[in-house]
Amino acid sequence: MEKGQLLIEEAEKEIIEKIKKSEAKDDKMVKSVEEIKKTGVKVLRNNKWQIEDELVLKEKKIYIL
């Protein structure tokens, strides 16, 4: 596994699915990620933003798409 990559275990997948179904959304973050995904960019601002599968890593926080 390369630096910056995440390994998601089976138990974590269940938690991620529950979070994805949650109605609590950060609308500003959702809109930003949608725009980033349209461009195909995976890393922004010297690794401060990273998109890994269904996860967005931003400034020591993890957002689930």
Sequence and secondary structure as in RCSB ss.txt:
>XXXX:A:sequence
MEKGQLLIEEAEKEIIEKIKKSEAKDDKMVKSVEEIKKTGVKVLRNNKWQIEDELVLKEKKIYIL
>XXXX:A:secstr
  TT     HHHHHHHHHHHH S   HHHHHHHHHHHHHT  EETTTTEEEETTEEEETTEEEE 
